[in-house]
Every structure is written in C-alpha cells, then in structure tokens.
Amino acid sequence: MEGLDMSIDFKDLPVSIDWNADLPANISVPKLDLHSLILDFAAVSFLDISALKGLKTMLKELIRIEVDVYIVACDRKY
C-alpha cells in the first residue's frame, strides 16, 4: 500500500486527454454535464493494489475536472 499517497506523473504517457476539445467530425457523442458520481461499494469485499491504483487514478482525474465523487456503503471494518 506504500506509495498510494504519492502523485502520479502522466508526462511520459503517450496520450493526453483534453476534455474540452472538439471531437473529430466522424464521431458524435452527446455532451454530458456530469457534476457528481456515486460509487456503491456494497458488493465490494476486497480491493487489491491494482484496483486501488486504478481507483486513485480515476478519482484524481474526476477531481481535476471538478466532478464530486461519493463512495457509499463501505464496510466499516476497513
């Protein structure tokens, strides 16, 4: 679990996402104004280190684009 609180450096990744960029002409996706995301962890009994790293990356990106994230129904033991 060490290193989960360290920042992730995306500079070396070949892809950079610009959420405000226009899509190519042949792709049409409706714009969605997303302000909140609720993650229901009621059925989650275990998260391995890979899942935690993926969740952390996703949360950082959602926070960066100002989406409120709520994690609900976590087991109190953890």
N, C-alpha and C positions, 0 to 999 in steps of 0.2 A: 504494500500500500504506500510505500515511500514514493515520493515524487508526485503524488496526486495534486499537491498544492502548488506545484511549480507551473509556470506559464508555458504554453506550447508555442513553439516558433514555427509559423506557417510560411516563412520566407522561402524556404527551399522546396516547397511543394510546387509542382508544375501548373497547378490550377488555382486561380484566384476568383472568388465569387463576388460579383458586383450585383447586389440585389436590386439596385435601381436601374440597371442597364436595360435597354430595349432588347427584345428577343429578335432573332433572325426572322425575315419575312415569312418563311415557310412554317413557322411554329407559332401556334396561337394558344396561349394559356391565360385564362382569366386572372386578373389581378385580385388578390385576396388581402384584405386588410385584417391581419392577424394581430391581436393585441394580447391574447393570453393562451396558454397551453396548460392543460391539466393532465398529469401523468398519474394514472391509478396503479399503484403498486400492490394492490390487494392480493393478486395472484403470484407476486414475486416472492420466492422464498430464499433466493441466493443470487448474488451478483459477483461474478468473478472479476479479476483485474482488467480483463479486456472489455467487459461490459461497463465497468466503472470509467475507464479511459474514454470509451465511446460516448457515454452519458456526459462526462465532463466536457468533451469537445462540443457536443451538441448544445449543452447548456451555455457555454461561453459564446457560441455563435448566436443563439437566440437572445441572450442578454445584450450582445453587441447591436443587434437590430431592434432592440427595445421591445422584446416580447416577454411578458411576465410568465414565469413558469412556476406551477404549483405541483408539488409531489404529495399525493394524498394516499391514505390507507397503508402507511408503512407499519411494519411490525415494531412494536415498542421495544422489543428486546434489542434491537440494533440501533 
